[in-house]
Amino acid sequence: MTSIVEKATQLRRLHEAPELLLVVNVWDAITARVVAQTPGTKALATASYSIAASRGYEDGENIPRDEMIAEVGLIARVAGDLPVTADLEAGYGDPGGTVARAIDVGIVGANLEDQMKPLSESVRAVEAALAAGEKAGVPFVLNARTDAFLRAGDRDPEEVLADAVERGRAYLEAGATTFFVPGKLDETTVGRLVEALGERKINLLGVPGSIPLETAQKLGVARVSQGPWSQNVALTALAALAEDVYAGGGLPAGTRKLN
């Protein structure tokens, strides 16, 4: 069985490798098992939005931390030797303590949101999360996230980009492994982020209309994840089944027995 230190080291190497790391986010044991058993999977990533939704909570740290830790721990157990990085939102008011608990259940990396809090406060959160990893003796892979683009509103795009670069540079200097910039970003914006912060430092979220994966690879992006969209793909299929059954149809051709 691969040790937690070995898993963390492997996850870090996957982010540093020249090949773009692709992760399809999971939200419970069965989705973790299906993705883990799919050829080409190198790591698992959880989606906090999806975990919260599956348990009846709205996004935004409404799910109790205990429930989130329990779910990501279950996913880590199902993952076997694959490294698992967890979306831990903004740390539930205690980034260091939350990362420590995540490590205890087998998690070796995490997303940590800034929620556009003051920069100094966000940097302290990054430092606390990394300190938890150091205390546990685990080279924890921290994916520090900014909501600069998600909360841009009608701000000038150049101002938003400058804000993101400032935050990314601060988080990376504090020790974060990578910088996560969710949003529908065009090729020029992604290129400027990579130019400012370095290759294999930027992580993107796959959304409808995102730049092609081939383009992300050429630009030097480290990772592309699917966030809550993987759950939306599954729910789209479920809704389509219900609609077809109610119309007198049945299971679609090609349905596989995966559980």
SULLIN-V522122 format. One record per residue. N is the residue number from 1. RES is the residue in three letters. BURIAL is I if it has 16 or more other C-alpha atoms within 10 Angstrom, else O. Layout:
n:N res:RES burial:BURIAL
n:N res:RES burial:BURIAL
This chain:
n:1 res:MET burial:O
n:2 res:THR burial:O
n:3 res:SER burial:O
n:4 res:ILE burial:I
n:5 res:VAL burial:I
n:6 res:GLU burial:I
n:7 res:LYS burial:I
n:8 res:ALA burial:I
n:9 res:THR burial:I
n:10 res:GLN burial:I
n:11 res:LEU burial:I
n:12 res:ARG burial:I
n:13 res:ARG burial:O
n:14 res:LEU burial:I
n:15 res:HIS burial:I
n:16 res:GLU burial:I
n:17 res:ALA burial:O
n:18 res:PRO burial:O
n:19 res:GLU burial:O
n:20 res:LEU burial:I
n:21 res:LEU burial:I
n:22 res:LEU burial:I
n:23 res:VAL burial:I
n:24 res:VAL burial:I
n:25 res:ASN burial:I
n:26 res:VAL burial:I
n:27 res:TRP burial:I
n:28 res:ASP burial:I
n:29 res:ALA burial:I
n:30 res:ILE burial:O
n:31 res:THR burial:I
n:32 res:ALA burial:I
n:33 res:ARG burial:I
n:34 res:VAL burial:O
n:35 res:VAL burial:I
n:36 res:ALA burial:I
n:37 res:GLN burial:O
n:38 res:THR burial:O
n:39 res:PRO burial:O
n:40 res:GLY burial:O
n:41 res:THR burial:O
n:42 res:LYS burial:I
n:43 res:ALA burial:I
n:44 res:LEU burial:I
n:45 res:ALA burial:I
n:46 res:THR burial:I
n:47 res:ALA burial:I
n:48 res:SER burial:I
n:49 res:TYR burial:I
n:50 res:SER burial:I
n:51 res:ILE burial:I
n:52 res:ALA burial:I
n:53 res:ALA burial:I
n:54 res:SER burial:O
n:55 res:ARG burial:O
n:56 res:GLY burial:O
n:57 res:TYR burial:O
n:58 res:GLU burial:O
n:59 res:ASP burial:O
n:60 res:GLY burial:O
n:61 res:GLU burial:I
n:62 res:ASN burial:O
n:63 res:ILE burial:I
n:64 res:PRO burial:O
n:65 res:ARG burial:I
n:66 res:ASP burial:O
n:67 res:GLU burial:O
n:68 res:MET burial:I
n:69 res:ILE burial:I
n:70 res:ALA burial:O
n:71 res:GLU burial:I
n:72 res:VAL burial:I
n:73 res:GLY burial:I
n:74 res:LEU burial:I
n:75 res:ILE burial:I
n:76 res:ALA burial:I
n:77 res:ARG burial:I
n:78 res:VAL burial:I
n:79 res:ALA burial:I
n:80 res:GLY burial:O
n:81 res:ASP burial:I
n:82 res:LEU burial:I
n:83 res:PRO burial:I
n:84 res:VAL burial:I
n:85 res:THR burial:I
n:86 res:ALA burial:I
n:87 res:ASP burial:I
n:88 res:LEU burial:I
n:89 res:GLU burial:I
n:90 res:ALA burial:I
n:91 res:GLY burial:I
n:92 res:TYR burial:I
n:93 res:GLY burial:O
n:94 res:ASP burial:O
n:95 res:PRO burial:I
n:96 res:GLY burial:I
n:97 res:GLY burial:I
n:98 res:THR burial:I
n:99 res:VAL burial:I
n:100 res:ALA burial:I
n:101 res:ARG burial:I
n:102 res:ALA burial:I
n:103 res:ILE burial:I
n:104 res:ASP burial:O
n:105 res:VAL burial:I
n:106 res:GLY burial:I
n:107 res:ILE burial:I
n:108 res:VAL burial:I
n:109 res:GLY burial:I
n:110 res:ALA burial:I
n:111 res:ASN burial:I
n:112 res:LEU burial:I
n:113 res:GLU burial:I
n:114 res:ASP burial:I
n:115 res:GLN burial:I
n:116 res:MET burial:I
n:117 res:LYS burial:O
n:118 res:PRO burial:O
n:119 res:LEU burial:O
n:120 res:SER burial:O
n:121 res:GLU burial:O
n:122 res:SER burial:I
n:123 res:VAL burial:I
n:124 res:ARG burial:O
n:125 res:ALA burial:I
n:126 res:VAL burial:I
n:127 res:GLU burial:I
n:128 res:ALA burial:I
n:129 res:ALA burial:I
n:130 res:LEU burial:I
n:131 res:ALA burial:I
n:132 res:ALA burial:I
n:133 res:GLY burial:I
n:134 res:GLU burial:O
n:135 res:LYS burial:O
n:136 res:ALA burial:O
n:137 res:GLY burial:O
n:138 res:VAL burial:I
n:139 res:PRO burial:I
n:140 res:PHE burial:I
n:141 res:VAL burial:I
n:142 res:LEU burial:I
n:143 res:ASN burial:I
n:144 res:ALA burial:I
n:145 res:ARG burial:I
n:146 res:THR burial:I
n:147 res:ASP burial:I
n:148 res:ALA burial:I
n:149 res:PHE burial:I
n:150 res:LEU burial:O
n:151 res:ARG burial:O
n:152 res:ALA burial:O
n:153 res:GLY burial:O
n:154 res:ASP burial:O
n:155 res:ARG burial:O
n:156 res:ASP burial:O
n:157 res:PRO burial:O
n:158 res:GLU burial:O
n:159 res:GLU burial:O
n:160 res:VAL burial:I
n:161 res:LEU burial:I
n:162 res:ALA burial:O
n:163 res:ASP burial:I
n:164 res:ALA burial:I
n:165 res:VAL burial:I
n:166 res:GLU burial:O
n:167 res:ARG burial:I
n:168 res:GLY burial:I
n:169 res:ARG burial:O
n:170 res:ALA burial:I
n:171 res:TYR burial:I
n:172 res:LEU burial:I
n:173 res:GLU burial:O
n:174 res:ALA burial:I
n:175 res:GLY burial:I
n:176 res:ALA burial:I
n:177 res:THR burial:I
n:178 res:THR burial:I
n:179 res:PHE burial:I
n:180 res:PHE burial:I
n:181 res:VAL burial:I
n:182 res:PRO burial:I
n:183 res:GLY burial:I
n:184 res:LYS burial:I
n:185 res:LEU burial:I
n:186 res:ASP burial:O
n:187 res:GLU burial:O
n:188 res:THR burial:O
n:189 res:THR burial:O
n:190 res:VAL burial:I
n:191 res:GLY burial:I
n:192 res:ARG burial:O
n:193 res:LEU burial:I
n:194 res:VAL burial:I
n:195 res:GLU burial:O
n:196 res:ALA burial:O
n:197 res:LEU burial:I
n:198 res:GLY burial:I
n:199 res:GLU burial:I
n:200 res:ARG burial:I
n:201 res:LYS burial:I
n:202 res:ILE burial:I
n:203 res:ASN burial:I
n:204 res:LEU burial:I
n:205 res:LEU burial:I
n:206 res:GLY burial:I
n:207 res:VAL burial:I
n:208 res:PRO burial:O
n:209 res:GLY burial:O
n:210 res:SER burial:O
n:211 res:ILE burial:I
n:212 res:PRO burial:O
n:213 res:LEU burial:O
n:214 res:GLU burial:O
n:215 res:THR burial:O
n:216 res:ALA burial:I
n:217 res:GLN burial:I
n:218 res:LYS burial:O
n:219 res:LEU burial:I
n:220 res:GLY burial:I
n:221 res:VAL burial:I
n:222 res:ALA burial:I
n:223 res:ARG burial:I
n:224 res:VAL burial:I
n:225 res:SER burial:I
n:226 res:GLN burial:I
n:227 res:GLY burial:I
n:228 res:PRO burial:I
n:229 res:TRP burial:I
n:230 res:SER burial:I
n:231 res:GLN burial:I
n:232 res:ASN burial:O
n:233 res:VAL burial:O
n:234 res:ALA burial:O
n:235 res:LEU burial:O
n:236 res:THR burial:O
n:237 res:ALA burial:O
n:238 res:LEU burial:O
n:239 res:ALA burial:O
n:240 res:ALA burial:O
n:241 res:LEU burial:I
n:242 res:ALA burial:O
n:243 res:GLU burial:O
n:244 res:ASP burial:O
n:245 res:VAL burial:O
n:246 res:TYR burial:O
n:247 res:ALA burial:O
n:248 res:GLY burial:O
n:249 res:GLY burial:O
n:250 res:GLY burial:O
n:251 res:LEU burial:O
n:252 res:PRO burial:O
n:253 res:ALA burial:O
n:254 res:GLY burial:O
n:255 res:THR burial:O
n:256 res:ARG burial:O
n:257 res:LYS burial:O
n:258 res:LEU burial:O
n:259 res:ASN burial:O
